[in-house]
Amino acid sequence: MRFRTLLALGVALLLAVFVVLNWRVFAAPAHVSLAVTSVDAPLGLIMLALFALGLLVLSAYVGVWQGTLLMEFRRQAKELQAQRTLAESAEASRFTELGSLIRTELALSDQRIATALDGLRRELEETENSLAATLAEMDDRYRRKLDAPVG
């Protein structure tokens, strides 16, 4: 149990012992004025009844207050859960969008690489053809020099 609960139970027990020990004083009749009229009644019992009524009203107030707080906490918990769900769905959406963007960029990168490779192949073919033509020309010149009369 919590300390406050134990303290309240201890105080209530002490009050009950006090009332039992002083019951004759509580039950002794007294002349009580009620502003309009006066009555002979046990003042201790009247005060005890008023105290009990005050405790009952206070307990009802605390119960209503705790009920209101509990409803507010539940409302906030539901709102928090809704916000958490919204944030998670937004995060999942961002991940999906990021995955889509990465796939698009990879496809574009593959296209760029393929285009660059095609260009490189063309340049290599052109270089090969140029080298072959140059070698053929040089071979032709060399053969002509060999075939030419020395003279």
Residue, then its C-alpha position, 0 to 999 in steps of 0.5 A: m500500500r502507499f504511504r498516504t493510504l496507510l496514513a489515512l487508515g491510521v488517522a481513521l483508526l485513531l479517530a474511531v478509538f477516540v470516539v469509542l473512548n469518549w462515547r459518553v461525552f459524544a452522546a451527552p445531550a446539549h442545548v443546540s441553537l439552529a438559528v431559527t429554533s433550539v434543540d436538545a440533542p447530543l452535540g458530539l453525535i451531530m458533529l460526528a455526523l457532520f464530519a462523516l457527511g464532509l468525508l462523504v462529500l470529499s470522497a465523492y469529489v475525489g472520485v469524480w476528480q480521479g475519474t475525470l483524470l483517468m478519462e483525460f489520460r485515456r484520451q491522451a493515450k489514444e491521441l498519442q497512439a494515433q500520432r504514433t501510428l501516423a508517424e510510423s505510416a509517414e516513416a514507412s511512406r518515406f522508406t517506400e519513396l526512398g526505395s523507389l528513388i534508389r531504384t530509379e537512380l540505379a536504372l539511370s546509372d545503368q543507362r549512363i554506364a551502358t551509354a558510356l560503354d557504347g561510346l567507349r566501344r565506338e572509340l576503340e573501334e575507331t582507334e582500331n580502324s585508324l591504327a589498322a589503316t596507319l599500319a597498312e599505309m606504313d606497310d605499303r610504304y615499306r613494301r614500296k621502298l623495298d620494291a623500289p630499285v636502289g639507285 
